[in-house]
Amino acid sequence: MSADRHITASGGGPGLDRGEATDVVELHAAVLRERPEPIEGREPLNLWLVVFIGVLVFWAGSYLTHFSGGFRADEFSETQINPVPPPVEGGGGAEDPVAKQAKAGAIVFTTYCQPCHQADGNGLPNQFPPLAGSEWVLAEGPNRIARIVLNGLAGPVKVKGADYNNQMNAFKDSLDDGQIADVLTYIRNSWGNKASAVTATEVAAIRKETAAKADAYAAAELEAVPVKGGGAAAGASASMTPAQIKEALLKLPAAEIKALVESLPK
Ligand code: HEC
């Protein structure tokens, strides 16, 4: 009787009490809805969690690639972040003094020298000798070229293997020491030329030594002038002892001693 009740389809049937309509499926619906008891150990991960972990690992990897600092121990030390700036040549980022002088000299050159020696420093064949690559211009010191600009140059002269026999005028009266220093620095550092800068002090000393000379120099005359060092101090070098310097000074003609004393800073 009671067994009947459990297998009987809905709608009641024989053996059922009045109002007793029971459906097996309906009766077990609540039980069938439940999932099986979870078993620990083998469950696959939620797909979204797998994707999320994948993205996280990828992001972490690329983060380390960019910001690990090569895993250096000093990566975050103060000196690593703010390294001592390398010393800047020519005084803390200021314009290179030679470049500055050459810039000023370029203006002098355009006005006073370019008509003959040309903008490219190559001069004109048989008339005006080149300054580019000239052994006169590139001499170790400015002794000879400063004299050429101050007093001019006349007669035969050899420049870069070519002969010239012309005349260059004097600039003693039209250019001051600073302008001559600038233009000489410019021609010594242009068109591929590379030589030391010339200072106004050097030009002033040479102007004093040559004050008595009125006419233009001849090339042969200049070849007798030492390439480097100021006239009066020409014999003195850093390797001399004070006694040797004294001896050299005593041998100088009176006029040169006077020029030397006058050229000393006041
Ligand atoms: C009127 C034309 C003329 C002008 C301007 C002139 N020069 Fe010259 N320069 C010459 C001639 C010509 C010679 C060669 C002289 C000779 O033949 O004896 C010469 C020679 C020289 C030399 C030696 C030779 C060489 O080529 O290296 C130098 C350096 C020089 N000049 C620099 C200058 C500078 C710097 C200026 C401007 C301040 C200047 N000259 C302006 C005509 C000129």
Residues whose N, C-alpha, C, O or C-beta is under 5 A from the ligand:
A	BS01	HEC	Y112 C113 C116 Q127 F128 P129 P130 L131 S134 W136 V137 I145 I148 L153 A154 G155 P156 V157 V159 Y164 N165 N166 Q167 M168
